Amino acid sequence: MAAAIENKFGVVPKLIGGHNAIFDVAINGSVVYTNNKQCGQFPTHEQIFEEVRKYKEPVDQEETSHEKVSIAPCCPSPSDGGSNCCG
């Protein structure tokens, strides 16, 4: 997800550890996407792109930006040795 955001929008996301299967995306400190009410459902790239586009247009691959895009991933899935964080 981080690489997809960087490639599409020219910003370098900062990954922030999360818990309880919550996945948030924030731009300059404002949350633009959260799955908090969706019991840990992981978003598609297009769902995230749709929200990021409200704040930043996609750029050419060679352009870069210093805007802060934060991604707080959900906890590991049971198949990765983690627990089911939704329940």
Jmol script that loads the backbone (N, CA, C; Angstrom):
load data "model"
ATOM      1  N   MET A   1       0.830  -1.192   0.000  1.00  0.00           N
ATOM      2  CA  MET A   1       0.000   0.000   0.000  1.00  0.00           C
ATOM      3  C   MET A   1       0.871   1.252   0.000  1.00  0.00           C
ATOM      4  N   ALA A   2       1.911   1.263   0.824  1.00  0.00           N
ATOM      5  CA  ALA A   2       2.781   2.439   0.898  1.00  0.00           C
ATOM      6  C   ALA A   2       3.424   2.731  -0.449  1.00  0.00           C
ATOM      7  N   ALA A   3       3.930   1.692  -1.109  1.00  0.00           N
ATOM      8  CA  ALA A   3       4.563   1.876  -2.414  1.00  0.00           C
ATOM      9  C   ALA A   3       3.555   2.363  -3.448  1.00  0.00           C
ATOM     10  N   ALA A   4       2.332   1.868  -3.380  1.00  0.00           N
ATOM     11  CA  ALA A   4       1.293   2.286  -4.330  1.00  0.00           C
ATOM     12  C   ALA A   4       0.964   3.766  -4.150  1.00  0.00           C
ATOM     13  N   ILE A   5       0.881   4.231  -2.914  1.00  0.00           N
ATOM     14  CA  ILE A   5       0.610   5.651  -2.646  1.00  0.00           C
ATOM     15  C   ILE A   5       1.768   6.500  -3.149  1.00  0.00           C
ATOM     16  N   GLU A   6       2.984   6.060  -2.871  1.00  0.00           N
ATOM     17  CA  GLU A   6       4.154   6.820  -3.329  1.00  0.00           C
ATOM     18  C   GLU A   6       4.191   6.903  -4.849  1.00  0.00           C
ATOM     19  N   ASN A   7       3.949   5.782  -5.519  1.00  0.00           N
ATOM     20  CA  ASN A   7       3.974   5.770  -6.984  1.00  0.00           C
ATOM     21  C   ASN A   7       2.869   6.628  -7.584  1.00  0.00           C
ATOM     22  N   LYS A   8       1.693   6.587  -7.009  1.00  0.00           N
ATOM     23  CA  LYS A   8       0.535   7.284  -7.567  1.00  0.00           C
ATOM     24  C   LYS A   8       0.561   8.783  -7.285  1.00  0.00           C
ATOM     25  N   PHE A   9       0.948   9.159  -6.060  1.00  0.00           N
ATOM     26  CA  PHE A   9       0.818  10.552  -5.631  1.00  0.00           C
ATOM     27  C   PHE A   9       2.140  11.269  -5.379  1.00  0.00           C
ATOM     28  N   GLY A  10       3.255  10.550  -5.437  1.00  0.00           N
ATOM     29  CA  GLY A  10       4.549  11.190  -5.258  1.00  0.00           C
ATOM     30  C   GLY A  10       4.853  11.592  -3.841  1.00  0.00           C
ATOM     31  N   VAL A  11       4.220  10.970  -2.886  1.00  0.00           N
ATOM     32  CA  VAL A  11       4.512  11.237  -1.476  1.00  0.00           C
ATOM     33  C   VAL A  11       5.064   9.963  -0.853  1.00  0.00           C
ATOM     34  N   VAL A  12       5.910  10.122   0.132  1.00  0.00           N
ATOM     35  CA  VAL A  12       6.490   8.976   0.813  1.00  0.00           C
ATOM     36  C   VAL A  12       5.709   8.742   2.104  1.00  0.00           C
ATOM     37  N   PRO A  13       4.921   7.670   2.149  1.00  0.00           N
ATOM     38  CA  PRO A  13       4.129   7.401   3.354  1.00  0.00           C
ATOM     39  C   PRO A  13       5.006   7.019   4.538  1.00  0.00           C
ATOM     40  N   LYS A  14       4.539   7.374   5.699  1.00  0.00           N
ATOM     41  CA  LYS A  14       5.176   6.978   6.951  1.00  0.00           C
ATOM     42  C   LYS A  14       4.301   5.893   7.556  1.00  0.00           C
ATOM     43  N   LEU A  15       4.861   4.720   7.778  1.00  0.00           N
ATOM     44  CA  LEU A  15       4.095   3.623   8.365  1.00  0.00           C
ATOM     45  C   LEU A  15       4.137   3.729   9.881  1.00  0.00           C
ATOM     46  N   ILE A  16       2.993   3.589  10.490  1.00  0.00           N
ATOM     47  CA  ILE A  16       2.858   3.667  11.940  1.00  0.00           C
ATOM     48  C   ILE A  16       2.196   2.383  12.407  1.00  0.00           C
ATOM     49  N   GLY A  17       2.793   1.708  13.342  1.00  0.00           N
ATOM     50  CA  GLY A  17       2.224   0.469  13.873  1.00  0.00           C
ATOM     51  C   GLY A  17       0.850   0.708  14.468  1.00  0.00           C
ATOM     52  N   GLY A  18      -0.008  -0.269  14.304  1.00  0.00           N
ATOM     53  CA  GLY A  18      -1.368  -0.157  14.817  1.00  0.00           C
ATOM     54  C   GLY A  18      -1.745  -1.374  15.630  1.00  0.00           C
ATOM     55  N   HIS A  19      -3.009  -1.436  16.012  1.00  0.00           N
ATOM     56  CA  HIS A  19      -3.520  -2.568  16.782  1.00  0.00           C
ATOM     57  C   HIS A  19      -5.018  -2.705  16.555  1.00  0.00           C
ATOM     58  N   ASN A  20      -5.569  -3.778  17.019  1.00  0.00           N
ATOM     59  CA  ASN A  20      -7.011  -4.043  16.935  1.00  0.00           C
ATOM     60  C   ASN A  20      -7.550  -4.024  15.512  1.00  0.00           C
ATOM     61  N   ALA A  21      -6.716  -4.387  14.539  1.00  0.00           N
ATOM     62  CA  ALA A  21      -7.106  -4.476  13.124  1.00  0.00           C
ATOM     63  C   ALA A  21      -7.568  -3.145  12.543  1.00  0.00           C
ATOM     64  N   ILE A  22      -7.112  -2.050  13.121  1.00  0.00           N
ATOM     65  CA  ILE A  22      -7.480  -0.726  12.626  1.00  0.00           C
ATOM     66  C   ILE A  22      -6.441  -0.285  11.602  1.00  0.00           C
ATOM     67  N   PHE A  23      -6.927   0.226  10.464  1.00  0.00           N
ATOM     68  CA  PHE A  23      -6.067   0.723   9.401  1.00  0.00           C
ATOM     69  C   PHE A  23      -6.533   2.136   9.097  1.00  0.00           C
ATOM     70  N   ASP A  24      -5.678   3.118   9.383  1.00  0.00           N
ATOM     71  CA  ASP A  24      -5.983   4.520   9.131  1.00  0.00           C
ATOM     72  C   ASP A  24      -5.009   5.084   8.113  1.00  0.00           C
ATOM     73  N   VAL A  25      -5.479   6.002   7.292  1.00  0.00           N
ATOM     74  CA  VAL A  25      -4.610   6.776   6.416  1.00  0.00           C
ATOM     75  C   VAL A  25      -4.877   8.238   6.745  1.00  0.00           C
ATOM     76  N   ALA A  26      -3.803   8.972   7.056  1.00  0.00           N
ATOM     77  CA  ALA A  26      -3.931  10.387   7.408  1.00  0.00           C
ATOM     78  C   ALA A  26      -3.035  11.205   6.491  1.00  0.00           C
ATOM     79  N   ILE A  27      -3.495  12.400   6.152  1.00  0.00           N
ATOM     80  CA  ILE A  27      -2.697  13.342   5.382  1.00  0.00           C
ATOM     81  C   ILE A  27      -2.521  14.583   6.227  1.00  0.00           C
ATOM     82  N   ASN A  28      -1.252  14.927   6.466  1.00  0.00           N
ATOM     83  CA  ASN A  28      -0.919  16.075   7.313  1.00  0.00           C
ATOM     84  C   ASN A  28      -1.672  16.038   8.644  1.00  0.00           C
ATOM     85  N   GLY A  29      -1.783  14.841   9.213  1.00  0.00           N
ATOM     86  CA  GLY A  29      -2.392  14.670  10.522  1.00  0.00           C
ATOM     87  C   GLY A  29      -3.899  14.468  10.530  1.00  0.00           C
ATOM     88  N   SER A  30      -4.563  14.635   9.398  1.00  0.00           N
ATOM     89  CA  SER A  30      -6.014  14.445   9.320  1.00  0.00           C
ATOM     90  C   SER A  30      -6.329  13.076   8.728  1.00  0.00           C
ATOM     91  N   VAL A  31      -7.095  12.258   9.444  1.00  0.00           N
ATOM     92  CA  VAL A  31      -7.458  10.930   8.960  1.00  0.00           C
ATOM     93  C   VAL A  31      -8.400  11.071   7.771  1.00  0.00           C
ATOM     94  N   VAL A  32      -8.009  10.463   6.631  1.00  0.00           N
ATOM     95  CA  VAL A  32      -8.845  10.508   5.425  1.00  0.00           C
ATOM     96  C   VAL A  32      -9.500   9.163   5.149  1.00  0.00           C
ATOM     97  N   TYR A  33      -9.020   8.104   5.813  1.00  0.00           N
ATOM     98  CA  TYR A  33      -9.640   6.791   5.683  1.00  0.00           C
ATOM     99  C   TYR A  33      -9.402   6.022   6.977  1.00  0.00           C
ATOM    100  N   THR A  34     -10.430   5.339   7.445  1.00  0.00           N
ATOM    101  CA  THR A  34     -10.289   4.421   8.575  1.00  0.00           C
ATOM    102  C   THR A  34     -11.225   3.241   8.364  1.00  0.00           C
ATOM    103  N   ASN A  35     -10.792   2.088   8.810  1.00  0.00           N
ATOM    104  CA  ASN A  35     -11.663   0.919   8.769  1.00  0.00           C
ATOM    105  C   ASN A  35     -12.160   0.591  10.175  1.00  0.00           C
ATOM    106  N   ASN A  36     -12.122   1.558  11.055  1.00  0.00           N
ATOM    107  CA  ASN A  36     -12.479   1.373  12.455  1.00  0.00           C
ATOM    108  C   ASN A  36     -13.859   0.737  12.641  1.00  0.00           C
ATOM    109  N   LYS A  37     -14.829   1.084  11.832  1.00  0.00           N
ATOM    110  CA  LYS A  37     -16.195   0.553  11.968  1.00  0.00           C
ATOM    111  C   LYS A  37     -16.437  -0.682  11.094  1.00  0.00           C
ATOM    112  N   GLN A  38     -15.386  -1.159  10.389  1.00  0.00           N
ATOM    113  CA  GLN A  38     -15.555  -2.266   9.457  1.00  0.00           C
ATOM    114  C   GLN A  38     -14.855  -3.534   9.934  1.00  0.00           C
ATOM    115  N   CYS A  39     -14.567  -3.620  11.219  1.00  0.00           N
ATOM    116  CA  CYS A  39     -13.981  -4.810  11.829  1.00  0.00           C
ATOM    117  C   CYS A  39     -12.727  -5.281  11.099  1.00  0.00           C
ATOM    118  N   GLY A  40     -11.842  -4.354  10.794  1.00  0.00           N
ATOM    119  CA  GLY A  40     -10.549  -4.725  10.252  1.00  0.00           C
ATOM    120  C   GLY A  40     -10.510  -5.066   8.776  1.00  0.00           C
ATOM    121  N   GLN A  41     -11.574  -4.781   8.029  1.00  0.00           N
ATOM    122  CA  GLN A  41     -11.552  -5.042   6.587  1.00  0.00           C
ATOM    123  C   GLN A  41     -10.469  -4.180   5.956  1.00  0.00           C
ATOM    124  N   PHE A  42      -9.531  -4.812   5.257  1.00  0.00           N
ATOM    125  CA  PHE A  42      -8.424  -4.090   4.652  1.00  0.00           C
ATOM    126  C   PHE A  42      -8.896  -3.423   3.365  1.00  0.00           C
ATOM    127  N   PRO A  43      -8.588  -2.131   3.170  1.00  0.00           N
ATOM    128  CA  PRO A  43      -9.053  -1.415   1.983  1.00  0.00           C
ATOM    129  C   PRO A  43      -8.294  -1.805   0.721  1.00  0.00           C
ATOM    130  N   THR A  44      -8.925  -1.597  -0.418  1.00  0.00           N
ATOM    131  CA  THR A  44      -8.236  -1.776  -1.692  1.00  0.00           C
ATOM    132  C   THR A  44      -7.418  -0.519  -1.975  1.00  0.00           C
ATOM    133  N   HIS A  45      -6.478  -0.629  -2.901  1.00  0.00           N
ATOM    134  CA  HIS A  45      -5.713   0.557  -3.291  1.00  0.00           C
ATOM    135  C   HIS A  45      -6.650   1.652  -3.788  1.00  0.00           C
ATOM    136  N   GLU A  46      -7.632   1.273  -4.587  1.00  0.00           N
ATOM    137  CA  GLU A  46      -8.535   2.285  -5.154  1.00  0.00           C
ATOM    138  C   GLU A  46      -9.330   3.005  -4.066  1.00  0.00           C
ATOM    139  N   GLN A  47      -9.725   2.302  -3.004  1.00  0.00           N
ATOM    140  CA  GLN A  47     -10.433   2.974  -1.903  1.00  0.00           C
ATOM    141  C   GLN A  47      -9.552   4.046  -1.273  1.00  0.00           C
ATOM    142  N   ILE A  48      -8.291   3.732  -1.083  1.00  0.00           N
ATOM    143  CA  ILE A  48      -7.363   4.707  -0.502  1.00  0.00           C
ATOM    144  C   ILE A  48      -7.093   5.828  -1.490  1.00  0.00           C
ATOM    145  N   PHE A  49      -6.865   5.487  -2.765  1.00  0.00           N
ATOM    146  CA  PHE A  49      -6.609   6.514  -3.779  1.00  0.00           C
ATOM    147  C   PHE A  49      -7.764   7.503  -3.858  1.00  0.00           C
ATOM    148  N   GLU A  50      -8.992   7.002  -3.773  1.00  0.00           N
ATOM    149  CA  GLU A  50     -10.171   7.866  -3.844  1.00  0.00           C
ATOM    150  C   GLU A  50     -10.139   8.923  -2.743  1.00  0.00           C
ATOM    151  N   GLU A  51      -9.754   8.519  -1.547  1.00  0.00           N
ATOM    152  CA  GLU A  51      -9.692   9.470  -0.427  1.00  0.00           C
ATOM    153  C   GLU A  51      -8.505  10.420  -0.564  1.00  0.00           C
ATOM    154  N   VAL A  52      -7.360   9.914  -0.974  1.00  0.00           N
ATOM    155  CA  VAL A  52      -6.168  10.757  -1.115  1.00  0.00           C
ATOM    156  C   VAL A  52      -6.380  11.790  -2.216  1.00  0.00           C
ATOM    157  N   ARG A  53      -7.080  11.413  -3.296  1.00  0.00           N
ATOM    158  CA  ARG A  53      -7.347  12.348  -4.412  1.00  0.00           C
ATOM    159  C   ARG A  53      -8.107  13.596  -3.959  1.00  0.00           C
ATOM    160  N   LYS A  54      -8.850  13.495  -2.881  1.00  0.00           N
ATOM    161  CA  LYS A  54      -9.578  14.665  -2.363  1.00  0.00           C
ATOM    162  C   LYS A  54      -8.610  15.736  -1.866  1.00  0.00           C
ATOM    163  N   TYR A  55      -7.366  15.339  -1.572  1.00  0.00           N
ATOM    164  CA  TYR A  55      -6.368  16.243  -1.026  1.00  0.00           C
ATOM    165  C   TYR A  55      -5.193  16.472  -1.963  1.00  0.00           C
ATOM    166  N   LYS A  56      -4.939  15.508  -2.836  1.00  0.00           N
ATOM    167  CA  LYS A  56      -3.754  15.596  -3.688  1.00  0.00           C
ATOM    168  C   LYS A  56      -4.018  14.855  -4.989  1.00  0.00           C
ATOM    169  N   GLU A  57      -3.690  15.501  -6.087  1.00  0.00           N
ATOM    170  CA  GLU A  57      -3.837  14.881  -7.406  1.00  0.00           C
ATOM    171  C   GLU A  57      -2.682  13.918  -7.660  1.00  0.00           C
ATOM    172  N   PRO A  58      -2.924  12.864  -8.422  1.00  0.00           N
ATOM    173  CA  PRO A  58      -1.823  11.987  -8.813  1.00  0.00           C
ATOM    174  C   PRO A  58      -0.772  12.790  -9.584  1.00  0.00           C
ATOM    175  N   VAL A  59       0.467  12.370  -9.466  1.00  0.00           N
ATOM    176  CA  VAL A  59       1.575  13.090 -10.108  1.00  0.00           C
ATOM    177  C   VAL A  59       2.339  12.166 -11.034  1.00  0.00           C
ATOM    178  N   ASP A  60       3.212  12.786 -11.830  1.00  0.00           N
ATOM    179  CA  ASP A  60       4.126  11.996 -12.635  1.00  0.00           C
ATOM    180  C   ASP A  60       5.058  11.241 -11.704  1.00  0.00           C
ATOM    181  N   GLN A  61       5.547  10.102 -12.148  1.00  0.00           N
ATOM    182  CA  GLN A  61       6.405   9.258 -11.321  1.00  0.00           C
ATOM    183  C   GLN A  61       7.649   9.990 -10.814  1.00  0.00           C
ATOM    184  N   GLU A  62       8.135  10.992 -11.549  1.00  0.00           N
ATOM    185  CA  GLU A  62       9.382  11.651 -11.165  1.00  0.00           C
ATOM    186  C   GLU A  62       9.187  12.779 -10.163  1.00  0.00           C
ATOM    187  N   GLU A  63       7.949  13.219  -9.962  1.00  0.00           N
ATOM    188  CA  GLU A  63       7.701  14.276  -8.987  1.00  0.00           C
ATOM    189  C   GLU A  63       7.648  13.681  -7.587  1.00  0.00           C
ATOM    190  N   THR A  64       8.031  14.462  -6.598  1.00  0.00           N
ATOM    191  CA  THR A  64       7.941  14.022  -5.210  1.00  0.00           C
ATOM    192  C   THR A  64       7.347  15.139  -4.374  1.00  0.00           C
ATOM    193  N   SER A  65       6.901  14.778  -3.193  1.00  0.00           N
ATOM    194  CA  SER A  65       6.298  15.746  -2.295  1.00  0.00           C
ATOM    195  C   SER A  65       6.734  15.431  -0.875  1.00  0.00           C
ATOM    196  N   HIS A  66       6.672  16.428  -0.016  1.00  0.00           N
ATOM    197  CA  HIS A  66       7.036  16.219   1.372  1.00  0.00           C
ATOM    198  C   HIS A  66       5.819  16.247   2.281  1.00  0.00           C
ATOM    199  N   GLU A  67       4.620  16.099   1.706  1.00  0.00           N
ATOM    200  CA  GLU A  67       3.434  16.013   2.533  1.00  0.00           C
ATOM    201  C   GLU A  67       3.501  14.738   3.352  1.00  0.00           C
ATOM    202  N   LYS A  68       2.933  14.786   4.542  1.00  0.00           N
ATOM    203  CA  LYS A  68       2.938  13.616   5.406  1.00  0.00           C
ATOM    204  C   LYS A  68       1.710  12.758   5.133  1.00  0.00           C
ATOM    205  N   VAL A  69       1.931  11.538   4.697  1.00  0.00           N
ATOM    206  CA  VAL A  69       0.867  10.559   4.551  1.00  0.00           C
ATOM    207  C   VAL A  69       1.208   9.437   5.514  1.00  0.00           C
ATOM    208  N   SER A  70       0.341   9.189   6.474  1.00  0.00           N
ATOM    209  CA  SER A  70       0.593   8.169   7.481  1.00  0.00           C
ATOM    210  C   SER A  70      -0.309   6.983   7.249  1.00  0.00           C
ATOM    211  N   ILE A  71       0.237   5.806   7.425  1.00  0.00           N
ATOM    212  CA  ILE A  71      -0.533   4.584   7.304  1.00  0.00           C
ATOM    213  C   ILE A  71      -0.353   3.798   8.589  1.00  0.00           C
ATOM    214  N   ALA A  72      -1.432   3.527   9.266  1.00  0.00           N
ATOM    215  CA  ALA A  72      -1.387   2.706  10.470  1.00  0.00           C
ATOM    216  C   ALA A  72      -1.994   1.354  10.131  1.00  0.00           C
ATOM    217  N   PRO A  73      -1.162   0.332   9.940  1.00  0.00           N
ATOM    218  CA  PRO A  73      -1.678  -0.963   9.500  1.00  0.00           C
ATOM    219  C   PRO A  73      -2.371  -1.723  10.612  1.00  0.00           C
ATOM    220  N   CYS A  74      -3.190  -2.674  10.195  1.00  0.00           N
ATOM    221  CA  CYS A  74      -3.857  -3.534  11.163  1.00  0.00           C
ATOM    222  C   CYS A  74      -2.851  -4.525  11.717  1.00  0.00           C
ATOM    223  N   CYS A  75      -3.237  -5.233  12.749  1.00  0.00           N
ATOM    224  CA  CYS A  75      -2.340  -6.210  13.362  1.00  0.00           C
ATOM    225  C   CYS A  75      -2.199  -7.434  12.463  1.00  0.00           C
ATOM    226  N   PRO A  76      -1.224  -8.300  12.709  1.00  0.00           N
ATOM    227  CA  PRO A  76      -1.017  -9.465  11.841  1.00  0.00           C
ATOM    228  C   PRO A  76      -2.240 -10.364  11.783  1.00  0.00           C
ATOM    229  N   SER A  77      -2.420 -10.983  10.644  1.00  0.00           N
ATOM    230  CA  SER A  77      -3.548 -11.899  10.472  1.00  0.00           C
ATOM    231  C   SER A  77      -3.236 -13.218  11.162  1.00  0.00           C
ATOM    232  N   PRO A  78      -4.262 -14.015  11.463  1.00  0.00           N
ATOM    233  CA  PRO A  78      -4.022 -15.308  12.098  1.00  0.00           C
ATOM    234  C   PRO A  78      -3.065 -16.187  11.290  1.00  0.00           C
ATOM    235  N   SER A  79      -3.097 -16.071   9.962  1.00  0.00           N
ATOM    236  CA  SER A  79      -2.196 -16.885   9.139  1.00  0.00           C
ATOM    237  C   SER A  79      -0.741 -16.460   9.309  1.00  0.00           C
ATOM    238  N   ASP A  80      -0.508 -15.240   9.801  1.00  0.00           N
ATOM    239  CA  ASP A  80       0.848 -14.766  10.039  1.00  0.00           C
ATOM    240  C   ASP A  80       1.268 -14.977  11.503  1.00  0.00           C
ATOM    241  N   GLY A  81       0.473 -15.693  12.252  1.00  0.00           N
ATOM    242  CA  GLY A  81       0.783 -15.932  13.652  1.00  0.00           C
ATOM    243  C   GLY A  81       0.151 -14.920  14.582  1.00  0.00           C
ATOM    244  N   GLY A  82      -0.586 -13.954  14.031  1.00  0.00           N
ATOM    245  CA  GLY A  82      -1.265 -12.968  14.871  1.00  0.00           C
ATOM    246  C   GLY A  82      -2.615 -13.483  15.320  1.00  0.00           C
ATOM    247  N   SER A  83      -3.321 -12.658  16.022  1.00  0.00           N
ATOM    248  CA  SER A  83      -4.636 -13.058  16.495  1.00  0.00           C
ATOM    249  C   SER A  83      -5.693 -12.329  15.705  1.00  0.00           C
ATOM    250  N   ASN A  84      -6.905 -12.798  15.787  1.00  0.00           N
ATOM    251  CA  ASN A  84      -8.029 -12.113  15.140  1.00  0.00           C
ATOM    252  C   ASN A  84      -8.392 -10.922  16.011  1.00  0.00           C
ATOM    253  N   CYS A  85      -8.059  -9.737  15.580  1.00  0.00           N
ATOM    254  CA  CYS A  85      -8.214  -8.531  16.391  1.00  0.00           C
ATOM    255  C   CYS A  85      -9.659  -8.046  16.485  1.00  0.00           C
ATOM    256  N   CYS A  86     -10.539  -8.597  15.698  1.00  0.00           N
ATOM    257  CA  CYS A  86     -11.918  -8.122  15.715  1.00  0.00           C
ATOM    258  C   CYS A  86     -12.747  -8.778  16.797  1.00  0.00           C
ATOM    259  N   GLY A  87     -12.258  -9.704  17.442  1.00  0.00           N
ATOM    260  CA  GLY A  87     -13.150 -10.341  18.382  1.00  0.00           C
ATOM    261  C   GLY A  87     -12.431 -11.116  19.369  1.00  0.00           C
TER     262      GLY A  87
END
end "model"
wireframe off; spacefill off
backbone 0.3
color backbone group
